[in-house]
Amino acid sequence: MIPGRARPLGMYPHYKRAGDLIFVSGTSSRRADDTFVGAEPDGSGGIVFDIREQTRAVINNIAAILDAAGSSLSDLVELSTYLVDMDDFDGYNEAYGEFFDESGPARTTVAVHQLPEPHIIIEIRATAYRPANG
């Protein structure tokens, strides 16, 4: 476990290194205190979701995990994104573009019925290449 990061919701690590590859487990916008960026109460018992804020938080969480592994976002080679609602694709894409351009990692985006927590509307898993001895 990485100190100061949200604990995984199951028995798995934040990341796993296999030689020069770093596999980052599915990551959400969850903070260490179990609250969520981009999922704020609306004052009447509902939740207001912001896909742009959640996307930024997910990518920043991945950056922190990669940093703990001795890597960075620039080492990413592949991302798989899971969206609960494909109507969020444009907002996700906009926020994603703040971090990456056409030279960034290969990417797949799929819609899913739901994610493990109702406050999560996006989850991303990632693979980075960073030589273990360099």
PETA-V422379 format. One record per residue. N is the residue number from 0. RES is the residue in one small letter. PSI is psi in whole degrees, -180 to 180 (NA if undefined). D_CENTER is the distance of its C-alpha to the mean C-alpha in whole Angstrom. Layout:
n	res	psi	d_center
N	RES	PSI	D_CENTER
N	RES	PSI	D_CENTER
This chain:
n	res	psi	d_center
0	m	144	16
1	i	121	15
2	p	140	17
3	g	-1	16
4	r	156	12
5	a	134	12
6	r	140	14
7	p	151	12
8	l	-1	14
9	g	-168	16
10	m	76	18
11	y	158	15
12	p	164	14
13	h	-39	11
14	y	163	12
15	k	127	15
16	r	136	17
17	a	95	20
18	g	-120	22
19	d	1	21
20	l	142	17
21	i	120	14
22	f	116	12
23	v	125	9
24	s	160	9
25	g	129	6
26	t	140	4
27	s	-168	5
28	s	13	7
29	r	135	9
30	r	168	12
31	a	-27	14
32	d	12	17
33	d	19	15
34	t	170	15
35	f	132	12
36	v	138	12
37	g	17	13
38	a	86	15
39	e	142	18
40	p	143	22
41	d	2	24
42	g	-12	27
43	s	25	29
44	g	-6	26
45	g	179	24
46	i	136	20
47	v	122	19
48	f	142	16
49	d	103	14
50	i	-34	12
51	r	-46	12
52	e	-41	11
53	q	-42	8
54	t	-47	7
55	r	-44	8
56	a	-41	7
57	v	-48	3
58	i	-39	5
59	n	-37	7
60	n	-40	6
61	i	-41	5
62	a	-41	9
63	a	-39	10
64	i	-45	10
65	l	-39	11
66	d	-44	14
67	a	-26	15
68	a	2	15
69	g	28	18
70	s	-172	15
71	s	173	13
72	l	-31	11
73	s	-15	15
74	d	-4	15
75	l	137	12
76	v	-20	14
77	e	141	12
78	l	143	9
79	s	122	9
80	t	138	8
81	y	117	9
82	l	137	11
83	v	-28	14
84	d	116	16
85	m	-13	17
86	d	-17	18
87	d	-2	15
88	f	-45	15
89	d	-44	17
90	g	-41	15
91	y	-47	11
92	n	-40	13
93	e	-50	15
94	a	-39	12
95	y	-41	11
96	g	-15	14
97	e	-18	14
98	f	-31	12
99	f	152	14
100	d	-163	17
101	e	-17	19
102	s	3	19
103	g	-165	15
104	p	156	14
105	a	151	15
106	r	142	13
107	t	137	13
108	t	128	12
109	v	154	14
110	a	141	15
111	v	156	15
112	h	-43	18
113	q	167	15
114	l	173	13
115	p	-15	14
116	e	136	14
117	p	-15	16
118	h	-3	14
119	i	120	10
120	i	-3	11
121	i	141	7
122	e	142	5
123	i	135	4
124	r	152	6
125	a	156	8
126	t	130	12
127	a	153	13
128	y	118	17
129	r	112	19
130	p	131	22
131	a	-26	23
132	n	39	26
133	g	NA	25
